Amino acid sequence: MKMAVVKQKEVVQATTRTVNSVCISGVRCDVTALNHTIVTDEPAERGGGDEGAPPLLHLNAALATCQTVQIHKVAKAMRFNHGAINIEASTTTDRVTGKGDDKVMRFSAANLEIEIETDETPERLARLKTLSEDACPVGILFYDAGFEPTINWTVLPMKG
């Protein structure tokens, strides 16, 4: 069986993405991104009002959703048959010495548990994994920082 060739989009120029964060009081932020508002906050014990997910969890959400988008885009280009894509993203932070002697919070690990409904062959799934994992800019941030995300795939049967 001949492997499908996936044609990558040509990148013509760099893209700048901008958001605007407004914090009236406390640590709640209303972040405007295009025509959407994202709310971040901290729980009461960390000085917030618990009106949104903490900022660090938004990175987890970005990791999970970015990987989902890449899987979907690569699968579409490959004509790869799939149903639901479910991703659980977890990250680990630790306090390490910063520029001075103070300990600062740093990410030290990331893990993705990916479930995909498909009836495709193991060879085509392997190709999808390789191409989509390499295409996620958020995942690459961890890789560039020296902490390549651990990624575990589980294949689920296609529904009806």
N, C-alpha and C positions, 0 to 999 in steps of 0.2 A: 504494500500500500504506500502510495506517495504521500509524503508529509505536506501539509498545507503551508504555504509561504505566507507570512504575515507582513504586509507592507506597512512600515512605520511612517507616520506623518512627518513631513519635513518641517523642522523648526526654522522659521524665517528670522525671527527676532526675539529678544528677551521680552518677557511679560512681567509687568509690575502689577501686583495686587495690593490694594490699600483698604484698610478698615479704619474707622474712627471710634475710639473708646471714650465715653463720657462717664465720669464718676462724680455725682453731685455730693454725696456724703458716704461715709463708711467705705466698704470695699466692693459694693455692688457696682458693676460696670454695665452700661448699655452700649453694646458694640454694633455699629451700623456697618453692614457689609452688603454692598449694592443696595437693593431695596428690602433687605431683611434686617431684623434686630436679633442679636444674640445676647442673652443675659448671663453674666457670670457673677458669682457671689461666693462667699464662704459661709460655713455654718456659724451659729452664734458663738460657739467656743473659740472660734478663730477671728472674731470681730465682725462677722457679717450678719445678715438677716436670713440666710438660707433661701434666697429668692431665685437662685440659679445654680447650675453645676459649678464647682470650683474651676478656675482656669486650667489647672493641670489635667483635669478630666476632659477638658475640651481638646487637649492634644491626643488623648486616647480616642476620642470620637473622630478626630481628623485622621488618625492612623487607620482606624477601622473603615471609615467611609472612603478614604482615598484608595485603599486596597480594593474595596468593593467596586469602585468605579473602574479601576485598572483591569480587574478580572472581567467585568462586563464588556469593556471596550475590546480587550484582546479576544475574548470569546466570540464577540460579534465578528471581528475581522477573520477569525479562524472558521467561522460558521460552526462553532462548538455548541452543541445542544446542552442546555442547562435550565434548571428551574431556580429555586431560591438559593441565595448566597447569604449565609449568616456568619458574622465574624464577631468574636469576642476579642477585644484588644486589652491587654494589661501592660502596665509599665511599672518599673521599680525605680524609686528614688532613694538617695542616701545623702547624708551630709558629709561633704569632703572639704578639705582645705581649699579656700578660694585664693584670690590674688594676695590677700594678707594672711593673717593667722586665723581669721574667723572661719568657722565651718559654714558652708553654703549648700543649699539643696541642688543636687544634680541628678539627672536621669542616668541610670546605669544599666538598664535592660528593658527590652520590649518583647512581648510575646503575642502572637496572633493564632487563634484557634479558628480555622476556616472550615465551615461546612458548606458543601455544594451539592445540589441535586443534579445528577447527570447519569446518562447511560453511555457515555463516551468510553473509548478504549483507554487503558492505562498509559499508552504511548502518547495519545493526544492530551490526556490530563497532565502528563509530565511537561509537555510543551507549553500548555496554558500556565502551569505553575512558574516555569522559568521566565516566560515573557512578562507575566503580570507582576511577579514579585520584583523584578528589576525595574518596573515602570512606575512604582509608587514613590513620588517625591518625599512624602512624609516618612516612609520607611527608610529611605535613603539617608535622611537626616541622622537616624540612629546609626546606620552603617558608617557614615562619615565621621561620627563621634567615637567610633571604635566599638560599638555595641550592636552588632548585626542582630536584627530581630530573629527570634526563634519562631518558625512558622510550621504549624501542624495542620495538615489537611485531612478532612474526613469526607468520604464520598457517601452521599445518601441516595437511595433509589429515587428515580423520577416519580412524581405523583401523577396518577391517573392520566 
